[in-house]
Amino acid sequence: MKPKYFNSLGSLNEYANSYPNNSFSFEHNPRKCGCDSVRCSFDVTDKEDNDILEILVICPICANNPKNRQ
């Protein structure tokens, strides 16, 4: 699964607010990103079946890289 990159916690928070709180959970899970740095990231998980739907990573370097644009 390809992660989605964000410039800041604020931009990630705005995006995450589109998920209904009662159906999805956000689990903090530090991970290495595309620029080889360990960054703050969150797994978006469906509460019913525990499937990871998205990986959201805060990394300004990767967020500004054109090959990572969604």
C-alpha positions in Angstrom: 0.0 0.0 0.0 1.4 3.4 -1.0 1.3 6.0 1.8 -0.1 9.5 1.4 2.3 12.2 2.4 1.4 15.5 4.2 3.5 18.6 4.8 2.3 19.1 8.4 0.2 17.6 11.2 -2.4 20.3 10.4 -2.8 19.2 6.8 -3.0 15.5 7.9 -5.6 16.4 10.5 -7.8 18.2 7.9 -7.7 15.2 5.7 -8.4 12.8 8.6 -11.4 14.7 9.6 -13.2 13.4 6.5 -13.4 9.9 8.2 -16.4 9.3 10.5 -15.0 8.7 14.0 -17.3 5.8 14.8 -16.2 3.7 11.8 -12.5 4.2 11.6 -9.5 4.4 14.0 -6.1 6.1 13.6 -3.1 4.2 15.1 0.2 6.0 15.4 2.9 3.9 13.8 6.3 5.5 13.1 7.7 4.3 9.8 10.5 4.9 7.3 9.3 7.0 4.4 10.6 7.5 0.9 13.4 9.8 1.8 14.8 7.3 4.3 13.8 9.2 7.4 11.7 7.8 10.3 8.5 9.9 10.3 5.3 10.2 12.3 2.6 8.2 10.5 -0.9 6.9 11.1 -2.6 3.8 9.9 -6.3 4.4 9.1 -8.1 1.2 10.1 -11.7 0.0 9.6 -13.1 -0.8 13.1 -15.2 -3.6 11.8 -12.6 -5.8 10.2 -9.3 -4.2 11.3 -8.2 -3.7 7.6 -5.7 -0.9 7.1 -7.3 1.4 4.5 -4.6 4.1 4.2 -1.2 5.0 5.6 -0.8 8.7 6.3 2.7 10.0 6.8 3.9 13.5 7.8 7.0 14.2 5.7 7.4 17.6 3.9 10.2 16.3 1.7 8.1 13.4 0.4 4.9 15.5 0.3 6.6 18.0 -2.1 8.1 15.3 -4.3 6.1 15.2 -7.6 6.3 11.4 -7.9 4.4 11.0 -4.6 1.5 13.3 -5.6 -1.9 11.6 -5.5 
